[in-house]
Amino acid sequence: MSGTKIILDQKMLETIYSHASSTYPEECCGLLFGGFEQGVSVKKVLDSRRMVNVFEPSERYHRYTIDPREFMKAESEVQKAGQEVVGIYHSHPNAPAKPSLFDQNHAWPTLSYVVVEVRQAKPVNVASWILKEDRTEFIREEMEVIPKVMVNL
């Protein structure tokens, strides 16, 4: 699993930061769309979509859940455009940009998990993670932020 990488552009990262700031002190969540290269080792993100955190309102400050129907609808729409879900992003209000045990128990191997640390409604750190196939732990993956929008895979 080591040697994986996710590539996204600066504008998309700023969009994710904006989403994280706007939902503070609750967690935000969203999907990352694009394609896989070199098997599944490299993910190129071409688009993202904000999703609604449908977790119990009193727990949203440290949990998120995406409605499975909304996930499937978004996945179906992007597949028609020749893309697929390559990752999920979410924020950690007042907590490190590292997946929690809850995140680990609800994650899928292969997808990237971009986590944004937010303090006082401002993003202060971001990291991307991938769950090992045996689901025992997340491994930090390289995140490359490029200055311009990518046009093709």
N, C-alpha and C positions, 0 to 999 in steps of 0.2 A: 504494500500500500504506500510505502514511502516513495517519493519522487512524483507525487501527483501535483497538479497545478491548476489553478483557475485564473482565467484572464478576463478582465472587464475594463471598460473605459472609465475615465475620471468622472464624466458626466453621470454615468449610472451610479457610481459610488456616491456622488453628491446627492442623487435622488434617494438612495437608501438612507443616507444620513438625515435628509430632510424628513423622511418618513419616521425615522427613529426619534427625532426631536419632537415631531408633532404629536406623538402618542405618549411621550413621557408624562407621568412616571409608569405607564404601562408598557409592556413589550409590544413592539410592532412585529409583523411577519409578512413575508412575501416570497414569491417564486422567481427563480432565475431561469431564463430560457436560452437555448443556444444549441451547441452540438459538442460531441465528443471527438477527440483525436487520439491517435496512438492507443487504440483500445478505449479505455475509459480514463487514461492517465491525465489527459489534458482536456479541460472544459473551457470552451470559448463562450462567454455570455454575450448575447446579442440584444436581449430585452429583459425586462423585469415587470412584475405586476404586484402591486400592493394587494395584500389579502387582509381580511378582517380577522382579528384575534377573537375567536368565539369561546375561549376558555371562560370559566366561571369568573364574573366580574371582580369579585373580591380577591382573586388570585392572579390577575393579569399583570401585576407588578413583577412577577417572577415565573410566569408560565405563558405559553401560547399554544393555540391549536388552530389549525386551518380546517374549515368545514370540508369533509371529504368530497361532498358533491361539488363544491366550488373548485376544489383541487382538480377533480376529474374533468370538469367543464373547461377550466383553463388549459389543462393538458391536451384535451381534444382539440381545442382551438389552435394551439401552437403546432400541433402535429400536422394540421392541414397546411400550415405555412412551412413545413419541412423542418421544424425545430422540435426540441423536446425539453422536458424539465431536467436541468443539470444541477440545480441546487436550490436551497432554501436559505433565506436570510431572516434574521430576527435580532432584536435588540436585547441587551441586558441593562436595565436601568439600575444604576448604582452598584454594578457588579462587573467583574472582569469579562473581557471578550473571549470567554472560554466556555464550552458547552457544560451544562450542568448534568447531574445524574439523570434528571427528568429528560433532558434533551437526548442523552444517550439511549435511554429506554424507549424512545419514540422515533429514533432516527433510522434511516436506511443506509446500508453500505452503498457505495458508488456515488451518491449525491454529495455535493459540497455543502457545508453549513457555514455561512458567513455570519459571524456574530459581531455586533457593534456594542461596545461599552459606551453607555451614556451617563453623564454626570451633570446634574443641574440643567437638563434638557439640551446638553451639548455633547455631540459625539467626541470621544477622546481617544478611542482605540478601535481597531478592527482586525479580525483574524479569520482565516478560513480553516475549516476542519473537515476531516473525512473519517467516517466510522470504519474500523477494521471489520473485515468479513466475519470474524468470530464474535463481533459486537462487544468485545471486552473493553475497548477504549477508543477514544478519538485520537487521531494523529493530526498535528498541524500540517497544513499543506501550503505550498508556496502560493502567494497571491500576487499576480502581476497586474498593475494598474497602468493602462496605457493612456496617453494624452488625447487620442482621438477615437471616434467611433469606428469600429471594424465594419467592413462591408461584406466580406465573405469569409467562409470557414476554410 
